[in-house]
Amino acid sequence: MNGGLNVIDLIKNSSLPVMGVLLILVIFSFLSWVIIIRKLSQTKAALENAEKFEERFWSGGDLAQLFREVSNRGAEGGLETIFESGFREFARQRQRKTHDTRGVIEGAERAMQVSSTREIGALERNLEFLANVGSISPYVGLFGTVWGIMGAFQGLGDMKDVTIAVVAPHISEALIATAMGLFAAIPAQWMYNRFATKVEHIASRYDVFQEEFSSVLQRQVQADDVA
């Protein structure tokens, strides 16, 4: 008996269906890691931008000046985009000289909600793929294992003397598919749960900002009306 089982040799000697399953799982794993790396950067940037913009927003500066700064250099996404769209609609409504205070605020709120939905949608993009990989990869691997074991026993059926030394390589070959399925599924499912929690936290933060900004705009309308 050999000193050990060579995984590469086992994969090379696998049947075509098992090799096909392994290829699918490798592709799943590769795409999952591409998405994971991108989402790590994307969610980190969203949180950092939110922190930076909230600090600037609550510093007590003039909102119109802040709007001009954001518009001139281009919003970086997240809260900046929500703020820009909300204040732009607010200014447009105020230029119409309307006395419908509630309508002005509701218009700004709708604009912010649309921007917020787009921003959250961008953060959620491709998360469904991670969830699918996490849920179906073990079953894909199990299919490869079952197929490999069936083929192994069919091949061993014609042998008179079947020992563990003869069976072990065939069983190991089949079990590689299960191992590969778990290798693809575990990181994808773990990171999906992590990203889903982060996106939910960011979405809640955006909602709170919209409510607070709406209150600020309402106070500004009331102050302008009094003046």
C-alpha positions in Angstrom: 0.0 0.0 0.0 1.2 3.5 -0.7 2.4 5.8 2.1 -0.6 8.0 1.5 -3.3 9.0 -1.0 -2.4 11.7 -3.5 -5.3 14.0 -3.9 -4.2 15.1 -7.3 -4.0 11.5 -8.5 -7.4 10.7 -7.1 -8.9 13.7 -8.9 -7.2 12.7 -12.2 -8.6 9.1 -11.8 -12.1 10.3 -11.1 -14.9 9.6 -13.5 -16.1 12.3 -15.8 -19.3 13.1 -13.8 -17.3 13.4 -10.6 -14.7 15.6 -12.4 -17.6 17.7 -13.7 -18.9 18.2 -10.2 -15.5 19.2 -8.9 -15.1 21.7 -11.8 -18.5 23.3 -10.9 -17.6 23.5 -7.3 -14.2 25.1 -8.1 -16.0 27.7 -10.2 -18.5 28.3 -7.4 -15.7 28.8 -4.9 -13.7 31.1 -7.2 -16.7 33.4 -7.9 -17.7 33.4 -4.2 -14.2 34.7 -3.2 -14.3 37.3 -5.9 -17.6 38.6 -4.5 -16.4 38.3 -0.9 -13.3 40.4 -1.6 -15.4 43.1 -3.4 -18.1 43.1 -0.7 -15.5 43.5 2.1 -14.2 46.6 0.4 -17.6 47.9 -0.5 -19.2 47.6 3.0 -16.0 49.0 4.6 -16.1 52.0 2.3 -19.9 52.5 3.0 -19.4 52.5 6.8 -16.3 54.9 6.6 -18.1 57.3 4.3 -21.2 57.3 6.6 -19.0 58.1 9.6 -17.2 60.9 7.7 -20.3 62.5 6.3 -22.3 62.4 9.5 -19.4 64.1 11.3 -19.4 66.8 8.6 -23.2 67.1 8.5 -23.6 67.5 12.3 -20.7 70.0 12.6 -23.2 72.9 12.4 -22.2 74.2 9.0 -24.6 75.6 6.4 -26.5 72.9 4.6 -26.6 74.8 1.4 -22.9 75.1 1.4 -22.5 71.4 2.2 -24.8 70.6 -0.7 -22.7 72.8 -3.1 -19.5 71.0 -1.9 -21.0 67.6 -2.5 -22.5 68.5 -5.8 -19.4 70.1 -7.2 -17.1 67.2 -6.4 -19.7 64.5 -6.9 -21.3 62.5 -4.2 -19.2 59.4 -3.1 -22.3 57.3 -2.6 -24.1 56.3 0.6 -25.2 59.2 2.8 -23.8 61.8 0.6 -25.9 60.6 -2.3 -29.0 60.5 -0.1 -28.3 63.9 1.3 -27.7 65.4 -2.1 -30.9 64.0 -3.7 -33.0 65.1 -0.7 -31.6 68.6 -0.5 -31.9 69.0 -4.3 -35.5 68.1 -4.2 -36.1 70.3 -1.1 -34.5 73.3 -2.9 -36.5 72.7 -6.0 -39.7 72.6 -4.1 -38.8 75.8 -2.2 -38.1 77.6 -5.4 -41.7 77.1 -6.4 -42.7 79.3 -3.5 -45.2 76.8 -2.4 -46.8 77.1 1.1 -47.4 73.4 1.3 -44.8 72.6 4.0 -45.8 69.0 4.2 -45.6 68.6 0.5 -42.0 70.0 0.4 -40.9 67.6 3.1 -42.6 64.6 1.6 -40.9 65.4 -1.8 -37.5 65.5 -0.1 -38.3 62.3 1.8 -39.3 60.5 -1.4 -36.1 61.5 -3.2 -34.0 60.3 -0.3 -35.9 57.0 -0.1 -35.2 56.4 -3.8 -31.5 57.1 -3.4 -31.4 54.9 -0.2 -33.0 52.0 -2.0 -30.5 52.3 -4.8 -27.6 52.4 -2.4 -28.8 49.4 -0.4 -29.5 47.6 -3.7 -25.9 48.1 -4.7 -24.7 46.7 -1.4 -27.0 43.7 -1.7 -26.0 42.9 -5.3 -24.5 39.3 -5.6 -25.3 38.4 -2.0 -27.9 36.0 -3.3 -25.2 34.2 -5.2 -23.3 33.6 -1.9 -26.4 32.3 -0.3 -27.1 29.9 -3.1 -23.5 28.6 -3.1 -23.7 28.1 0.6 -26.9 26.2 0.4 -26.5 24.0 -2.7 -22.7 23.3 -2.8 -22.9 20.5 -0.2 -25.7 18.8 -2.2 -23.7 19.2 -5.5 -20.7 17.6 -3.7 -22.9 14.8 -2.3 -24.1 14.0 -5.7 -20.5 13.6 -6.9 -19.8 11.4 -3.9 -22.8 9.2 -4.5 -22.0 8.9 -8.2 -18.3 8.1 -7.4 -19.2 5.4 -4.8 -21.7 3.8 -7.2 -19.0 3.7 -9.9 -16.5 2.3 -7.4 -18.7 -0.6 -6.3 -19.6 -1.4 -9.9 -15.9 -1.7 -10.7 -15.2 -3.8 -7.6 -18.1 -6.2 -8.4 -15.9 -8.3 -10.7 -13.1 -8.6 -8.2 -12.8 -11.8 -6.1 -10.6 -10.5 -3.4 -11.8 -7.0 -2.2 -9.7 -5.6 0.7 -9.7 -2.2 2.4 -6.5 -1.4 0.4 -8.5 -1.9 -2.8 -11.6 0.0 -1.7 -9.9 2.9 0.1 -8.7 4.8 -3.0 -12.1 4.6 -4.7 -14.0 5.7 -1.6 -11.5 8.6 -1.1 -11.9 9.6 -4.7 -15.7 9.9 -4.2 -15.4 11.7 -0.9 -13.3 14.5 -2.4 -16.5 15.8 -4.0 -18.1 16.1 -0.6 -15.1 17.9 0.8 -15.0 20.3 -2.1 -18.7 21.0 -1.7 -18.0 22.0 2.0 -15.0 24.0 0.9 -17.1 26.1 -1.4 -20.2 26.3 0.9 -18.7 27.2 4.3 -17.0 30.5 3.4 -19.9 31.5 1.1 -22.5 30.9 3.8 -20.5 32.5 6.6 -19.7 35.6 4.6 -23.3 35.9 3.3 -24.5 36.0 6.9 -21.9 38.6 7.8 -22.6 40.8 4.8 -26.4 40.5 5.4 -25.9 41.8 8.9 -23.7 44.6 7.8 -26.1 45.7 5.1 -29.0 45.6 7.5 -26.9 47.8 9.9 -26.1 50.3 7.1 -29.7 50.4 6.0 -30.8 51.2 9.5 -28.2 53.9 9.7 -29.5 55.4 6.4 -33.1 55.3 7.7 -32.2 57.1 10.9 -30.3 59.8 8.9 -33.3 60.3 6.6 -35.6 60.9 9.6 -33.2 63.3 11.2 -32.5 65.2 8.0 -36.3 65.4 7.4 -36.7 67.0 10.9 -33.9 69.5 10.1 -35.5 70.4 6.8 -38.9 70.9 8.5 -37.4 73.2 11.1 -35.7 75.2 8.3 -39.0 75.6 6.5 -40.8 76.7 9.6 -38.0 79.2 10.4 -38.1 80.6 6.8 -41.9 81.0 7.0 -41.6 82.9 10.2 -39.0 85.1 8.8 
